[in-house]
Amino acid sequence: MSHFCFLCQRCSQALKLNHSVEPSEEPGASMLISAQGETRETPEGGPPSKEEANFENLQDGAFCRTPHPSSGGMSWDYSSFTLLGRLEPWRSLNSIQKTIRDSSDILSGETEVDHPLCVDCTDYLLEVLDVELAITESDVQNYKRCLETRKWVSGDDREMLQEKLKGLELEEARLLQEVAEVEKNQERVAADLEAAQAETKMLEQQEKQYWKDYSQLKWQQLELNEELSSVEMRLQYAQLQCNQLEKTDVFNATFEIWQDGPLTVINNFRLGRLPTVPVCWNEISAAWGQTALLLLALANTIGLEFQRYHLIPCGNHSYLRSLIDDCAELPLFSSGKQNVFLHNKFDQAMMAFLDCMQQFKEAAESGESGLCLPYKIHVKKGLMEDPGSSSGFYSIRTHLNTEEDWTKALKLMLINFKCSLTWVSLRYGRK
């Protein structure tokens, strides 16, 4: 008999056939053998040929296989299987006709083909069949018990059971209605859930935007706090400077008057000259300019407006403008190119300056804390009176005057201005 290799239809493992089984005993095996071809024997009935002996080496060349289910269940496909291998060329007409007849029977369904299984799969199949058989027998026993019980049920019990059945049916209908309502509620809840999820998403976006805006505002707050701290520091510094400036005497800091021997100095400019101390006229003109600026500042501080002259300080070219004499300009400076002691306009300017100083003195003395100057002024004669001096009076004019007396008059005038600075600082410096 030719050798075949069958595969298990469940685990697809090769099967080892029992060689004691004859082909005639199993119709399926006979048909499979006839499909493969009968073994050829010699006419003398001797041993098989060399080609038949080598046929055993073709065990992997001929096998039968049908697809097995992917799962582990016992679902089998008995529709077909395939036989692979090399057909023997020495076949008799009888074997060919038998093969055709067996194939026709298989195709027409008159003959069933047994599908091979291995021992383990066969045991598993038998266990499954035993379980199904036990279940079937249990169902049969239940059916028999039910039939036997039905015979002994009375009419009243049957009506009671019918009523109970109707009650159960009504309960079933009620439960089905509740199930329908629950399904509707479920759909409504699902819709509400979807709306809540959409709202949650929107709120999350709003929260994200809120935190973004919050971060920006926090950053702006930090910048503003830093700027505020800087402004506070600048304000504190400005307050310190303001307090320091409030304690500072503006007039004394702006106009410094002191004595340098027989001369008096205002803001580093000497006012006057002596034969032993020749001061250039340019410096004297600058000193008159500082003195004119001081008198104008004092008058503005107390709110005084001069009546007959308008004082115009312009450094070393300061002058007074007459308000009663066709606006004539009276210079408070001299170039020194001509004899200054014969220069009447310069004398007129100094006389007009004494007039303005006298107006300031009278205005300052009119208050409660009146100003008291140490040296009197005689405007019409242009004199400065020194009670402690032997001469007593010193002329502010240069005409028919000496340099010593003229310088002394200027010194007394600046001492009066220094007292005026002190008085103005005490009365108006803290306002």
BELRA-V6964 format. One record per helix or strand of 2 or more residues. SS is the DSSP state (a for helix, b for strand). FROM is the first residue (numbers start at 1). LEN is the number of residues. Records with the same first field share a line. If there is no record, write none. Layout:
SS=FROM-LEN / FROM-LEN
This chain:
b=5-3 / 63-3 / 82-2 / 257-4 / 263-4 / 269-3 / 309-4 / 319-4 / 329-3 / 376-3 / 383-3 / 393-3
a=27-10 / 50-9 / 93-16 / 119-34 / 155-93 / 250-5 / 281-22 / 315-3 / 340-3 / 344-22 / 403-26
